């Protein structure tokens, strides 16, 4: 899979409860020294992202509401079972 580090990159977000969501990147955390703390050892940056809520009670006239998550690190940087992002081909089939 080609790695596209641009806004609107398609990734998978695993929320703090371990639930996977298709997501779009709104910004990659690259550049300055403070942001370097969010970079994984493999070089994957942190990001901010947006996804469609899985809570079917959160709707508006446009359909399901969107949710945002900020300062999300790559799964290789996160020790917990959630609150990380990964490329779609990095996730195991049973994780999607």
C-alpha positions in Angstrom: 0.0 0.0 0.0 1.2 3.5 -0.9 1.8 5.7 2.1 0.2 9.1 1.4 1.0 11.7 4.1 -1.4 14.3 2.9 -4.6 15.7 4.3 -7.5 13.4 3.6 -5.3 10.3 3.8 -7.4 7.2 4.5 -6.4 5.4 7.7 -7.9 3.3 10.4 -8.5 4.8 13.9 -8.9 2.6 16.9 -10.7 4.5 19.6 -10.0 4.2 23.4 -12.5 1.4 23.6 -10.7 -0.7 20.9 -13.3 0.0 18.2 -12.0 0.4 14.7 -13.2 3.3 12.5 -12.4 4.3 8.9 -10.9 7.8 9.3 -9.5 10.7 7.3 -6.5 12.7 8.4 -7.0 16.4 8.9 -3.3 17.1 9.6 -0.1 15.1 10.1 2.1 16.1 13.1 5.4 16.8 11.4 8.1 19.4 11.8 9.0 20.8 15.1 10.7 19.3 18.2 7.5 19.1 20.3 5.8 17.1 17.6 8.7 14.7 17.4 7.4 13.1 20.7 4.4 11.8 18.7 6.6 10.1 16.0 7.1 6.3 16.3 10.4 4.6 16.1 9.5 3.5 12.5 9.0 7.2 11.6 5.2 7.3 11.5 4.0 10.7 12.6 1.0 11.5 14.9 -2.1 13.1 13.4 -5.5 14.7 13.9 -8.4 12.9 12.3 -12.1 12.7 11.7 -14.5 9.7 11.5 -18.2 8.9 11.4 -19.5 8.1 14.9 -20.5 4.5 15.5 -23.2 5.7 18.0 -26.4 5.5 16.0 -28.1 7.9 18.5 -25.8 10.8 17.4 -27.5 12.0 14.3 -28.3 15.3 12.7 -30.0 16.4 9.4 -27.0 15.2 7.5 -26.9 11.6 8.9 -24.5 10.3 11.5 -22.4 12.9 13.2 -18.6 13.1 12.8 -16.2 12.9 15.6 -12.6 14.2 15.9 -9.6 12.9 17.6 -6.4 14.8 18.1 -2.7 14.0 18.8 -3.2 10.3 17.8 -0.1 8.3 17.5 0.7 5.3 15.3 -0.1 1.9 16.7 3.6 1.1 17.1 3.9 4.0 19.5 0.9 3.2 21.6 1.0 0.6 24.4 -2.7 0.6 25.1 -5.3 -1.4 23.2 -6.8 1.8 21.6 -6.5 5.4 20.7 -4.1 4.9 17.9 -4.1 5.0 14.0 -2.7 2.5 11.5 -2.7 2.1 7.7 -5.5 -0.1 6.4 -3.0 -2.8 5.3 -1.4 -2.9 8.8 -4.6 -4.0 10.5 -5.4 -7.6 10.8 -8.5 -8.7 8.9 -10.3 -9.5 12.1 -9.5 -5.9 13.3 -11.6 -4.3 10.5 
